[in-house]
Amino acid sequence: MTSMTPDRWAATATYLGEVFGGLGEPLDDQLATLMDRGAAAGLPRIAVSADVGRLLMVLASLVSGPGGGRAVEVGTLGGYSGLWIARGLGTGGRLTTIEAEPKHAAFARAEFQRAGRRVELREGKGLEVLPRLLEELGPASCDMVFLDAIKSEYRAYAEHAARLLRPGGLLVADNCLGSHWWITDPAGADPARDAVDAFNRWLGSPASGFLACCVANREGLAVARRL
């Protein structure tokens, strides 16, 4: 078995970005420039990479029906991942995305309007907005939920997501292998690392009610199907 050395990992990430980062061609101007424009506006450069964005688009397209799909995102940032998901949902689809930071929300809202996608942005904390969404939309109303916010709250987000998702719907979570920490760091090295490790172990167990795996793109993307 080929070992994944740091050099091989870096080369693999570069290759994935080159081959799967776009839509079979270079990214359109909005996606290609969004991160630079976000950084210029004071947003951190922590959005998903283009190859992960494309994977989100593929996953959203797989669970969307003929009339489009319905998705929820926790952690909007500048709207980069949300735009990929919205593309996958189709022209009749709808994304509701949640962002706690007003400056990030304002930037993302302008990006969604520019793209002409059906995206509703809710400002607020994920654990406060998700219960309200469940009341409004009802159980089993969504095809996909994407988590990319406070890592220590992933398990709590997932509890709400489990009720929002229809059977066969997808729960997807970013940074499940690392961020400024790495999942192979010793337990106790970072609270976020320990919280994500606990989330991963729960998600991968039969008790979660999901059939799950983790794709090692970028910093790890957990993908789980609601049973």
N, CA and C of each residue as an Amber inpcrd file, in Angstrom:
protein
   681
   0.8420000  -1.1980000   0.0000000   0.0000000   0.0000000   0.0000000
   0.8780000   1.2480000   0.0000000   0.5920000   2.1760000  -0.8710000
   1.3700000   3.4110000  -0.9520000   1.0810000   4.3010000   0.2530000
   2.1320000   4.7290000   0.9330000   1.9410000   5.5980000   2.0870000
   1.7200000   7.0340000   1.6220000   0.8940000   7.7720000   2.3560000
   0.5900000   9.1530000   1.9990000   1.5410000  10.0740000   2.7510000
   2.7070000  10.3040000   2.1450000   3.6860000  11.2030000   2.7330000
   3.2190000  12.6470000   2.5650000   3.8060000  13.5920000   3.3230000
   3.4230000  15.0070000   3.1370000   3.5740000  15.4940000   1.7040000
   4.6740000  15.0740000   1.0380000   4.8780000  15.5060000  -0.3470000
   3.8170000  14.9080000  -1.2690000   3.4940000  13.6430000  -1.0730000
   2.4740000  13.0070000  -1.8990000   1.1060000  13.6350000  -1.6410000
   0.8360000  13.9460000  -0.3780000  -0.4350000  14.5870000  -0.0300000
  -0.5650000  15.9330000  -0.7370000   0.5000000  16.7260000  -0.7030000
   0.4760000  18.0400000  -1.3540000   0.2960000  17.8930000  -2.8570000
   0.9980000  16.9270000  -3.4580000   0.8720000  16.7140000  -4.9000000
  -0.5270000  16.2340000  -5.2640000  -1.1030000  15.3940000  -4.4240000
  -2.4630000  14.8970000  -4.6630000  -3.4730000  16.0350000  -4.6010000
  -3.3230000  16.8970000  -3.5970000  -4.2350000  18.0340000  -3.4630000
  -4.1370000  18.9570000  -4.6730000  -2.9260000  19.1780000  -5.1560000
  -2.7380000  20.0200000  -6.3470000  -3.4130000  19.3880000  -7.5560000
  -3.2160000  18.0880000  -7.7250000  -3.8190000  17.3800000  -8.8540000
  -5.3370000  17.4580000  -8.8040000  -5.9190000  17.1990000  -7.6360000
  -7.3760000  17.2500000  -7.5060000  -7.9070000  18.6350000  -7.8380000
  -7.1870000  19.6610000  -7.3820000  -7.6180000  21.0180000  -7.6850000
  -7.5800000  21.3260000  -9.1670000  -6.5510000  20.8240000  -9.8470000
  -6.4120000  21.0880000 -11.2800000  -7.4660000  20.3460000 -12.1050000
  -7.7450000  19.0880000 -11.7340000  -8.6130000  18.2460000 -12.5570000
 -10.0810000  18.3950000 -12.1930000 -10.3660000  18.4630000 -10.8820000
 -11.7540000  18.4720000 -10.4360000 -12.1820000  19.7880000  -9.8070000
 -11.3520000  20.7930000  -9.8930000 -11.6830000  22.0570000  -9.2480000
 -12.7240000  22.8700000  -9.9800000 -12.7930000  22.7170000 -11.2960000
 -13.7390000  23.5050000 -12.0680000 -14.9060000  22.6730000 -12.5410000
 -15.6260000  23.1610000 -13.4940000 -16.7910000  22.4770000 -14.0430000
 -16.4220000  21.8360000 -15.3790000 -15.2680000  21.1620000 -15.4020000
 -14.7810000  20.6060000 -16.6540000 -14.0240000  21.6470000 -17.4620000
 -13.9070000  22.8260000 -16.8970000 -13.2190000  23.9470000 -17.5390000
 -12.8570000  24.9150000 -16.4280000 -12.0910000  25.9710000 -16.6990000
 -11.7670000  26.9130000 -15.6280000 -13.0210000  27.4620000 -14.9480000
 -12.8980000  27.7520000 -13.6500000 -14.0240000  28.2830000 -12.8960000
 -14.5320000  29.5730000 -13.5160000 -15.8380000  29.8080000 -13.3920000
 -16.3650000  31.0760000 -13.8720000 -15.8210000  32.2020000 -13.0050000
 -16.0010000  33.4220000 -13.4680000 -15.3670000  34.5720000 -12.8180000
 -15.8010000  34.7260000 -11.3640000 -17.0650000  34.4870000 -11.0760000
 -17.5330000  34.6810000  -9.7080000 -16.8490000  33.7330000  -8.7340000
 -16.8360000  32.4430000  -9.0520000 -16.1990000  31.4860000  -8.1610000
 -14.6840000  31.6520000  -8.1450000 -14.0980000  31.9630000  -9.2900000
 -12.6470000  32.0760000  -9.3780000 -12.1040000  33.2490000  -8.5760000
 -12.9000000  34.2980000  -8.4100000 -12.4190000  35.5030000  -7.7270000
 -13.0170000  35.6990000  -6.3450000 -13.9620000  34.8420000  -5.9520000
 -14.7010000  35.0810000  -4.7090000 -13.7930000  35.1090000  -3.4810000
 -12.8700000  34.1800000  -3.3790000 -12.0190000  34.1300000  -2.1840000
 -11.1140000  35.3590000  -2.0860000 -10.5620000  35.8010000  -3.2130000
  -9.7350000  37.0050000  -3.1850000 -10.5600000  38.2240000  -2.8120000
 -11.7520000  38.3210000  -3.3660000 -12.6120000  39.4630000  -3.0300000
 -13.0590000  39.3950000  -1.5770000 -13.3130000  38.1970000  -1.0880000
 -13.6710000  38.0470000   0.3150000 -12.5330000  38.4540000   1.2370000
 -11.3100000  38.0320000   0.8950000 -10.1550000  38.4050000   1.7130000
  -9.9600000  39.9190000   1.7200000 -10.1790000  40.5500000   0.5660000
 -10.0550000  42.0010000   0.4870000 -11.0990000  42.6980000   1.3550000
 -12.2350000  42.0260000   1.5590000 -13.3020000  42.5810000   2.3960000
 -13.1360000  42.2190000   3.8690000 -12.0580000  41.4950000   4.1880000
 -11.7800000  41.1680000   5.5790000 -12.2540000  39.8060000   6.0340000
 -12.7000000  38.9440000   5.1040000 -13.1330000  37.5920000   5.4640000
 -11.9220000  36.6640000   5.5060000 -11.8970000  35.7060000   6.4070000
 -10.7650000  34.7750000   6.4520000 -10.7780000  33.8210000   5.2690000
  -9.5980000  33.3530000   4.8580000  -9.4780000  32.4100000   3.7480000
  -9.6230000  30.9800000   4.2670000 -10.8190000  30.6170000   4.6670000
 -11.0330000  29.2860000   5.2440000 -12.1530000  28.5390000   4.5340000
 -12.5510000  29.0130000   3.3610000 -13.6020000  28.3180000   2.6180000
 -13.0740000  26.9990000   2.0780000 -13.9740000  26.1200000   1.6520000
 -13.5740000  24.8590000   1.0570000 -12.8100000  25.1210000  -0.2310000
 -12.0260000  24.1420000  -0.6610000 -11.3110000  24.2590000  -1.9300000
 -12.2680000  23.9790000  -3.0810000 -11.8200000  24.2650000  -4.3000000
 -12.6920000  24.1030000  -5.4630000 -13.0670000  22.6460000  -5.7040000
 -12.1340000  21.7160000  -5.4440000 -12.4790000  20.3140000  -5.6590000
 -13.5010000  19.8240000  -4.6440000 -13.4320000  20.3350000  -3.4120000
 -14.4580000  20.0010000  -2.4200000 -15.7830000  20.6490000  -2.8020000
 -15.7260000  21.8760000  -3.3060000 -16.9450000  22.5300000  -3.7700000
 -17.6300000  21.7290000  -4.8530000 -16.8440000  21.2170000  -5.7680000
 -17.4330000  20.4120000  -6.8340000 -18.0400000  19.1240000  -6.2800000
 -17.3950000  18.5280000  -5.2800000 -17.9620000  17.3430000  -4.6400000
 -19.2950000  17.6780000  -3.9750000 -19.3800000  18.8320000  -3.3200000
 -20.6520000  19.2530000  -2.7300000 -21.7310000  19.4000000  -3.8030000
 -21.3660000  19.9480000  -4.9380000 -22.3170000  20.1040000  -6.0310000
 -22.8110000  18.7410000  -6.5220000 -21.8820000  17.7950000  -6.6720000
 -22.2630000  16.4470000  -7.1180000 -23.1980000  15.7970000  -6.1090000
 -22.8660000  15.8860000  -4.8290000 -23.6970000  15.2790000  -3.7960000
 -25.1020000  15.8990000  -3.7790000 -25.1570000  17.2240000  -3.8970000
 -26.4570000  17.8910000  -3.9230000 -27.2770000  17.4560000  -5.1210000
 -26.6200000  17.2690000  -6.2500000 -27.3440000  16.8440000  -7.4530000
 -27.8700000  15.4140000  -7.3080000 -27.1560000  14.5670000  -6.5730000
 -27.5710000  13.1790000  -6.4100000 -28.8540000  13.0370000  -5.5930000
 -29.0650000  13.9440000  -4.6390000 -30.2350000  13.8240000  -3.7700000
 -31.3880000  14.7250000  -4.1990000 -31.1940000  15.5150000  -5.2390000
 -32.2390000  16.4280000  -5.7090000 -33.1980000  15.7090000  -6.6510000
 -34.4720000  15.9870000  -6.5020000 -35.4680000  15.4220000  -7.3970000
 -35.5610000  16.2140000  -8.6880000 -36.4830000  15.8290000  -9.5760000
 -36.6430000  16.5160000 -10.8650000 -36.9350000  18.0100000 -10.7210000
 -37.6340000  18.3780000  -9.6540000 -37.9570000  19.7870000  -9.4650000
 -36.9180000  20.5560000  -8.6760000 -35.8050000  19.9040000  -8.3390000
 -34.7790000  20.5530000  -7.5290000 -34.7990000  20.0340000  -6.1140000
 -33.7520000  20.3070000  -5.3670000 -33.6350000  19.8200000  -4.0020000
 -33.7010000  20.9340000  -2.9830000 -33.7170000  20.5240000  -1.7130000
 -33.7490000  21.4720000  -0.5990000 -32.5780000  21.1680000   0.3270000
 -31.7670000  22.1700000   0.6370000 -30.5860000  21.9640000   1.4630000
 -30.4720000  23.0530000   2.5190000 -29.7740000  22.7150000   3.5960000
 -29.4590000  23.6570000   4.6740000 -27.9510000  23.6260000   4.8820000
 -27.3700000  24.8100000   5.0350000 -25.9400000  24.9370000   5.3060000
 -25.7510000  25.6770000   6.6130000 -24.8870000  25.1570000   7.4780000
 -24.5600000  25.8270000   8.7390000 -23.1360000  26.3520000   8.6260000
 -23.0040000  27.6620000   8.4590000 -21.7020000  28.2900000   8.2730000
 -21.5220000  28.7790000   6.8500000 -22.0050000  29.9780000   6.5560000
 -22.0120000  30.5100000   5.1900000 -20.6650000  31.0660000   4.7690000
 -20.0050000  31.7790000   5.6720000 -18.8070000  32.5610000   5.3980000
 -19.0950000  33.5040000   4.2190000 -18.3570000  33.4000000   3.1200000
 -18.5690000  34.3200000   1.9990000 -19.4870000  33.8060000   0.9260000
 -20.0420000  32.6080000   1.1170000 -20.9870000  32.0660000   0.1520000
 -20.3910000  31.1110000  -0.8610000 -19.0960000  30.8060000  -0.7430000
 -18.4310000  29.9720000  -1.7440000 -19.0180000  28.5670000  -1.7890000
 -19.0510000  27.8740000  -0.6600000 -19.6140000  26.5180000  -0.6350000
 -21.1000000  26.5430000  -0.9590000 -21.7940000  27.5690000  -0.4980000
 -23.2270000  27.6730000  -0.7800000 -23.5240000  27.7720000  -2.2610000
 -22.6870000  28.4810000  -3.0120000 -22.8930000  28.5900000  -4.4520000
 -22.7310000  27.2270000  -5.1260000 -21.7500000  26.4470000  -4.6910000
 -21.5860000  25.1050000  -5.2460000 -22.8070000  24.2350000  -4.9550000
 -23.2800000  24.2770000  -3.7090000 -24.4440000  23.4690000  -3.3330000
 -25.6670000  23.9010000  -4.1340000 -25.8720000  25.2030000  -4.2500000
 -27.0310000  25.7170000  -4.9770000 -27.0150000  25.2620000  -6.4310000
 -25.8450000  25.1990000  -7.0290000 -25.7510000  24.7090000  -8.4090000
 -26.1960000  23.2560000  -8.4960000 -25.7980000  22.4580000  -7.5100000
 -26.1750000  21.0590000  -7.5190000 -27.6550000  20.8330000  -7.3000000
 -28.2970000  21.7300000  -6.5630000 -29.7310000  21.5840000  -6.2820000
 -30.5930000  21.8200000  -7.5090000 -30.0480000  22.4740000  -8.5150000
 -30.8100000  22.7300000  -9.7370000 -31.5790000  24.0290000  -9.6820000
 -32.1400000  24.4140000 -10.8170000 -32.8180000  25.7100000 -10.9230000
 -34.0450000  25.8020000 -10.0270000 -34.6860000  24.6830000  -9.7340000
 -35.8480000  24.7100000  -8.8610000 -35.5280000  24.4520000  -7.4100000
 -34.2400000  24.2550000  -7.0880000 -33.8360000  23.9470000  -5.7260000
 -33.7700000  25.1720000  -4.8390000 -33.6110000  24.9270000  -3.5460000
 -33.5320000  26.0380000  -2.5940000 -32.5500000  25.6950000  -1.4760000
 -31.6630000  26.6190000  -1.1940000 -30.7050000  26.4940000  -0.1030000
 -31.0240000  27.5260000   0.9710000 -31.0510000  27.0800000   2.2220000
 -31.1040000  27.9920000   3.3650000 -29.7680000  27.8880000   4.0760000
 -29.0580000  29.0020000   4.1950000 -27.7390000  28.9860000   4.8020000
 -27.7120000  29.9010000   6.0210000 -26.9510000  29.4950000   7.0310000
 -26.9620000  30.1520000   8.3400000 -25.5870000  30.7380000   8.6310000
 -25.5470000  32.0110000   9.0100000 -24.2730000  32.6810000   9.3010000
 -24.4320000  33.6010000  10.5140000 -23.5270000  33.4570000  11.4740000
 -23.6220000  34.2320000  12.7090000 -22.9360000  35.5940000  12.6220000
 -21.9780000  35.7520000  11.7130000 -21.2100000  36.9920000  11.6150000
 -21.8500000  37.9250000  10.5880000 -22.3530000  39.1090000  11.0150000
 -23.0590000  40.0030000  10.0850000 -22.2280000  40.4200000   8.8700000
 -20.9260000  40.6730000   9.0570000 -20.1020000  41.0900000   7.9180000
 -20.0030000  39.9810000   6.8800000 -19.8480000  38.7590000   7.3300000
 -19.8000000  37.6280000   6.4100000 -21.1380000  37.4710000   5.6930000
 -22.2110000  37.6160000   6.4500000 -23.5480000  37.4520000   5.8730000
 -23.8140000  38.4880000   4.7870000 -23.4070000  39.7250000   5.0160000
 -23.6420000  40.7870000   4.0320000 -22.8900000  40.4950000   2.7360000
 -21.6430000  40.0530000   2.8630000 -20.8510000  39.7270000   1.6770000
 -21.4900000  38.5710000   0.9140000 -21.8610000  37.5090000   1.6320000
 -22.4330000  36.3270000   0.9830000 -23.7700000  36.6350000   0.3270000
 -24.5740000  37.4440000   0.9850000 -25.8930000  37.7770000   0.4240000
 -25.7370000  38.4510000  -0.9470000 -24.7590000  39.3300000  -1.0760000
 -24.5110000  39.9880000  -2.3630000 -24.0500000  38.9760000  -3.4130000
 -23.2660000  37.9850000  -3.0000000 -22.8090000  36.9590000  -3.9390000
 -23.9730000  36.0970000  -4.4350000 -24.8730000  35.7470000  -3.5450000
 -26.0210000  34.9380000  -3.9450000 -26.9310000  35.7130000  -4.9020000
 -27.1100000  37.0010000  -4.6180000 -27.9230000  37.8250000  -5.5110000
 -27.2800000  37.9380000  -6.8810000 -25.9830000  38.1030000  -6.9140000
 -25.2550000  38.1810000  -8.1800000 -25.4260000  36.8950000  -8.9880000
 -25.4020000  35.7550000  -8.2970000 -25.5040000  34.4670000  -8.9790000
 -26.9160000  34.1640000  -9.4510000 -27.9120000  34.8340000  -8.8810000
 -29.3020000  34.5930000  -9.2670000 -29.8190000  33.2530000  -8.7890000
 -29.2520000  32.7410000  -7.6740000 -29.6770000  31.4520000  -7.1370000
 -30.7090000  31.6330000  -6.0360000 -31.5380000  30.6130000  -5.8340000
 -32.5610000  30.6490000  -4.7840000 -31.9110000  30.2700000  -3.4570000
 -31.3450000  31.2700000  -2.8020000 -30.6670000  31.0620000  -1.5280000
 -31.2310000  32.0330000  -0.5120000 -31.6250000  31.4940000   0.6330000
 -32.0990000  32.3090000   1.7510000 -31.0310000  32.2880000   2.8270000
 -30.5790000  33.4640000   3.2510000 -29.5540000  33.5480000   4.2770000
 -30.1930000  33.9610000   5.6000000 -30.0160000  33.1430000   6.6120000
 -30.5090000  33.4370000   7.9550000 -29.3280000  33.8440000   8.8340000
 -29.3940000  35.0400000   9.3970000 -28.3420000  35.4790000  10.3150000
 -28.6510000  34.9870000  11.7180000 -27.6370000  34.4000000  12.3670000
 -27.8110000  33.8870000  13.7170000 -26.9250000  32.6820000  13.9580000
 -26.9300000  32.2170000  15.1840000 -26.1410000  31.0530000  15.5530000
 -26.8520000  29.7830000  15.1000000 -26.0550000  28.8240000  14.6590000
 -26.6230000  27.5950000  14.1230000 -27.5730000  26.8980000  15.0710000
 -27.1920000  26.8000000  16.3440000 -28.0180000  26.0750000  17.3020000
 -29.2870000  26.8370000  17.6860000 -29.3630000  28.1120000  17.3060000
 -30.5920000  28.8710000  17.5230000 -31.4890000  28.8460000  16.2880000
 -30.8900000  28.8700000  15.1180000 -31.6650000  28.9140000  13.8720000
 -32.1980000  27.5400000  13.4810000 -31.4140000  26.4880000  13.6980000
 -31.8330000  25.1510000  13.2680000 -33.1740000  24.7060000  13.8690000
 -33.4080000  24.8980000  15.1640000 -34.7220000  24.5040000  15.6940000
 -35.8820000  25.2720000  15.0590000 -35.6470000  26.5500000  14.7400000
 -36.7040000  27.3360000  14.0890000 -36.9610000  26.8090000  12.6780000
 -35.9030000  26.4350000  11.9860000 -36.0760000  25.8620000  10.6490000
 -36.8660000  24.5600000  10.7100000 -36.5980000  23.7560000  11.7210000
 -37.3220000  22.4990000  11.8600000 -38.8110000  22.7530000  12.0630000
 -39.1440000  23.7760000  12.8390000 -40.5550000  24.1260000  13.0430000
 -41.1820000  24.6060000  11.7370000 -40.4420000  25.4080000  10.9720000
 -40.9840000  25.9850000   9.7340000 -41.1010000  24.9490000   8.6150000
 -40.0490000  24.1790000   8.4160000 -39.9970000  23.2590000   7.2860000
 -40.6090000  21.8990000   7.6030000 -40.5010000  21.4960000   8.8550000
 -41.0280000  20.2020000   9.2580000 -39.9960000  19.0980000   9.1590000
 -40.2280000  17.9750000   9.8480000 -39.2930000  16.8530000   9.7870000
 -39.2270000  16.2680000   8.3780000 -38.0750000  15.6750000   8.0760000
 -37.8520000  14.9830000   6.7970000 -38.1420000  15.8620000   5.5840000
 -37.8190000  17.1480000   5.6970000 -38.1370000  18.1110000   4.6330000
 -36.9440000  18.4560000   3.7530000 -35.7460000  18.0200000   4.1240000
 -34.5410000  18.4290000   3.4140000 -33.8170000  17.2380000   2.7980000
 -33.1100000  17.5160000   1.7160000 -32.3370000  16.4910000   1.0220000
 -30.8810000  16.4590000   1.4560000 -30.3890000  17.5790000   1.9600000
 -28.9680000  17.6550000   2.3120000 -28.7530000  18.7290000   3.3600000
 -27.8730000  18.4410000   4.3230000 -27.4400000  19.4270000   5.3160000
 -25.9150000  19.4240000   5.3250000 -25.3240000  20.6150000   5.1960000
 -23.8650000  20.7490000   5.1790000 -23.4200000  21.5290000   6.4150000
 -22.4710000  20.9630000   7.1720000 -21.9550000  21.5790000   8.3890000
 -20.5440000  22.1000000   8.1620000 -20.3390000  23.3880000   8.4450000
 -19.0040000  23.9790000   8.3360000 -18.9290000  25.1950000   9.2430000
 -19.2520000  24.9790000  10.5120000 -19.2620000  26.0850000  11.4660000
 -18.4560000  25.6840000  12.7040000 -18.9760000  25.9350000  13.8910000
 -18.2300000  25.6870000  15.1270000 -18.0610000  24.1820000  15.3370000
 -16.8120000  23.7240000  15.3610000 -16.5530000  22.2820000  15.3670000
 -17.0580000  21.6090000  16.6370000 -17.0000000  22.2930000  17.7600000
 -17.4650000  21.7000000  19.0130000 -18.9770000  21.4930000  19.0390000
 -19.6770000  22.0950000  18.0740000 -21.1400000  21.9790000  18.0280000
 -21.6120000  21.0150000  16.9380000 -20.6960000  20.3300000  16.2630000
 -21.0800000  19.4420000  15.1610000 -22.1030000  18.3910000  15.6030000
 -21.8810000  17.7570000  16.7350000 -22.8020000  16.7070000  17.1760000
 -24.2000000  17.2930000  17.4060000 -24.2670000  18.4760000  18.0190000
 -25.5620000  19.1120000  18.2550000 -26.2290000  19.5190000  16.9490000
 -25.4410000  20.0520000  15.9890000 -26.0050000  20.3530000  14.6660000
 -26.5910000  19.0890000  14.0480000 -25.8490000  17.9990000  14.1730000
 -26.2580000  16.7490000  13.5330000 -27.5590000  16.2090000  14.1120000
 -27.7910000  16.4410000  15.3840000 -29.0510000  16.0040000  15.9980000
 -30.2350000  16.7040000  15.3300000 -30.0860000  17.9980000  15.0590000
 -31.1350000  18.7330000  14.3430000 -31.2170000  18.2770000  12.8920000
 -30.0510000  18.0710000  12.2720000 -30.0150000  17.6440000  10.8710000
 -30.7220000  16.3080000  10.6920000 -30.5660000  15.4130000  11.6540000
 -31.1950000  14.0970000  11.5620000 -32.7090000  14.2110000  11.4640000
 -33.2660000  15.2130000  12.0940000 -34.7150000  15.4140000  12.0360000
 -35.1270000  16.1560000  10.7650000 -34.2690000  17.0340000  10.2820000
 -34.5820000  17.7740000   9.0580000 -34.4830000  16.8940000   7.8080000
 -33.5830000  15.9220000   7.8300000 -33.3140000  15.1290000   6.6300000
 -34.3580000  14.0430000   6.4070000 -34.7250000  13.8840000   5.1600000
 -35.5830000  12.7580000   4.7780000 -34.7440000  11.4870000   4.7720000
 -35.3610000  10.3170000   4.8700000 -34.5960000   9.0840000   4.6830000
 -33.8980000   9.0940000   3.3280000 -32.6200000   8.7770000   3.3200000
 -31.8300000   8.8430000   2.0980000 -31.1450000  10.1750000   1.8930000
 -31.5120000  11.1860000   2.6930000 -30.8530000  12.4820000   2.6020000
 -29.4330000  12.4230000   3.1320000 -28.6350000  13.4460000   2.8030000
 -27.2160000  13.4480000   3.1350000 -26.8520000  14.4880000   4.1860000
 -26.0880000  14.0470000   5.1740000 -25.4310000  14.9510000   6.1150000
 -23.9600000  14.9920000   5.7130000 -23.4510000  16.1890000   5.4530000
 -22.0720000  16.3670000   5.0160000 -21.4070000  17.3500000   5.9730000
 -20.1780000  17.0430000   6.4100000 -19.4880000  17.9000000   7.3690000
 -18.0410000  18.1090000   6.9540000 -17.5920000  19.3560000   6.9850000
 -16.2260000  19.6950000   6.5990000 -15.2930000  19.6210000   7.8000000
 -13.9830000  19.5640000   7.5150000 -12.9150000  19.5840000   8.5210000
 -12.9470000  18.3810000   9.4650000 -13.3950000  17.2440000   8.9770000
 -13.4900000  16.0790000   9.8520000 -12.1730000  15.3230000   9.9980000
 -11.1370000  15.7970000   9.3140000  -9.7850000  15.2770000   9.5480000
  -8.8600000  16.3410000  10.1280000  -9.2580000  17.5900000  10.0720000
  -8.4070000  18.5980000  10.6700000  -8.7090000  20.0060000  10.2170000
  -8.0310000  20.9470000  10.8670000  -8.1080000  22.3570000  10.5040000
  -6.7510000  22.9540000  10.8820000  -6.6780000  23.8120000  11.9270000
  -5.3620000  24.2120000  12.4300000  -4.7710000  23.0980000  13.2850000
  -5.5780000  22.0960000  13.6330000  -5.1570000  20.8450000  14.2740000
  -5.2910000  19.7240000  13.2550000  -4.8600000  18.5190000  13.6220000
  -5.0710000  17.3510000  12.7750000  -5.6410000  16.2390000  13.6270000
  -6.5050000  15.4120000  13.0300000  -7.2450000  14.4140000  13.8000000
  -6.3140000  13.3820000  14.4290000  -5.1130000  13.2080000  13.8570000
  -4.1600000  12.2600000  14.4230000  -3.3250000  12.8650000  15.5490000
  -3.5410000  14.1400000  15.8750000  -2.8870000  14.7250000  17.0430000
  -3.3620000  13.9990000  18.3060000  -2.5880000  14.0350000  19.3760000
  -3.0020000  13.3510000  20.6090000  -4.3040000  13.9240000  21.1690000
  -5.1120000  13.0640000  21.7780000  -6.3240000  13.5250000  22.4500000
  -5.9460000  14.5510000  23.5120000  -6.7250000  15.6110000  23.5950000
  -6.4490000  16.6730000  24.5460000  -5.5930000  17.7820000  23.9850000
  -5.0860000  17.6050000  22.7620000  -4.2270000  18.6330000  22.1670000
  -5.0120000  19.8730000  21.7720000  -6.2820000  19.7040000  21.4160000
  -7.1200000  20.8260000  20.9850000  -8.5800000  20.4510000  21.2040000
  -9.3830000  21.3120000  21.8280000 -10.7930000  20.9850000  22.0780000
 -11.5730000  20.7060000  20.7970000 -11.2650000  21.4560000  19.7190000
 -11.9720000  21.2280000  18.4580000 -11.6290000  19.8630000  17.9000000
 -10.3650000  19.4610000  18.0120000  -9.9440000  18.1430000  17.5500000
 -10.7080000  17.0450000  18.2850000 -10.8240000  17.1860000  19.6020000
 -11.5210000  16.1710000  20.3920000 -13.0100000  16.1320000  20.0680000
 -13.6140000  17.3080000  19.8390000 -15.0450000  17.3580000  19.5180000
 -15.3180000  16.7050000  18.1690000 -14.4620000  16.9650000  17.1760000
 -14.6630000  16.3650000  15.8590000 -14.3990000  14.8640000  15.9090000
 -13.4050000  14.4530000  16.6730000 -13.1440000  13.0190000  16.8320000
 -14.3700000  12.3150000  17.4200000 -14.9670000  12.9080000  18.4490000
 -16.1700000  12.3270000  19.0450000 -17.3260000  12.3040000  18.0490000
 -17.4580000  13.3890000  17.2650000 -18.5030000  13.4460000  16.2380000
 -18.2970000  12.3560000  15.2030000 -17.0570000  12.2010000  14.7140000
 -16.7640000  11.1700000  13.7190000 -17.1110000   9.7810000  14.2340000
 -16.7210000   9.5000000  15.4680000 -16.9520000   8.1700000  16.0340000
 -18.4430000   7.9140000  16.2190000 -19.1770000   8.9480000  16.6050000
 -20.6360000   8.7940000  16.7220000 -21.2610000   8.5910000  15.3500000
 -20.8640000   9.4170000  14.3660000 -21.4560000   9.3520000  13.0370000
 -21.1950000   7.9930000  12.3950000 -20.0370000   7.4140000  12.6620000
 -19.6860000   6.1350000  12.0740000 -20.2730000   4.9360000  12.7930000
 -20.9710000   5.1690000  13.9000000 -21.5430000   4.0660000  14.6710000
 -22.9940000   3.8230000  14.2590000 -23.5050000   2.6030000  14.4630000
 -24.9130000   2.3280000  14.1440000 -25.8880000   3.1980000  14.9230000
 -25.4680000   3.6630000  16.1040000 -26.3640000   4.4510000  16.9420000
 -26.7470000   5.7830000  16.3190000 -25.9640000   6.2750000  15.3720000
 -26.2380000   7.5920000  14.7940000 -27.4560000   7.6010000  13.8810000
 -27.7740000   6.4490000  13.2940000 -28.8540000   6.4130000  12.3120000
 -28.4090000   6.8280000  10.9220000 -27.0950000   6.8770000  10.7040000
 -26.5340000   7.2340000   9.4060000 -25.6070000   6.1280000   8.9170000
 -25.4750000   6.0350000   7.6080000 -24.4390000   5.2290000   6.9730000
 -23.3860000   6.2090000   6.4860000 -22.1840000   6.1590000   7.0840000
 -21.2380000   7.2530000   6.9030000 -19.8690000   6.7870000   6.4260000
 -19.1620000   7.7280000   5.7950000 -17.7580000   7.5490000   5.4380000
 -17.1080000   8.9280000   5.5140000 -15.7940000   8.9740000   5.3250000
 -15.0830000  10.2530000   5.2950000 -14.1600000  10.2790000   4.0950000
 -14.3060000  11.2830000   3.2570000 -13.4790000  11.4560000   2.0660000
 -12.3180000  12.3760000   2.4330000 -11.1120000  11.9720000   2.0710000
  -9.9240000  12.7010000   2.5160000  -9.5410000  13.8570000   1.5960000
 -10.4970000  14.4980000   0.9450000 -10.2080000  15.7220000   0.1890000
  -9.8950000  16.8510000   1.1660000  -8.8790000  17.6170000   0.8630000
  -8.5090000  18.7970000   1.6420000  -8.3660000  18.4620000   3.1230000
  -9.3500000  18.7870000   3.9540000  -9.2540000  18.5470000   5.4020000
 -10.2940000  17.5460000   5.8840000 -10.8000000  16.7520000   4.9600000
 -11.7060000  15.6760000   5.3370000 -13.1590000  16.0730000   5.2730000
 -13.9360000  15.3660000   4.4500000 -15.3590000  15.6440000   4.2990000
 -16.1340000  14.3830000   4.6730000 -16.8340000  14.4370000   5.7980000
 -17.6950000  13.3100000   6.1940000 -18.9760000  13.3570000   5.3730000
 -19.3870000  12.2030000   4.8580000 -20.6000000  12.0820000   4.0500000
 -21.4280000  10.9520000   4.6430000 -22.6600000  11.2580000   5.0280000
 -23.4800000  10.2680000   5.7120000 -24.9090000  10.2670000   5.1610000
 -25.4310000   9.0900000   4.9040000 -26.7900000   8.9280000   4.3830000
 -27.7490000   8.6050000   5.5230000 -28.8320000   9.3570000   5.5900000
 -29.8280000   9.1480000   6.6560000 -30.5730000   7.8320000   6.3970000
 -30.5610000   6.9610000   7.4020000 -31.2370000   5.6750000   7.2690000
 -32.7010000   5.7730000   7.6590000
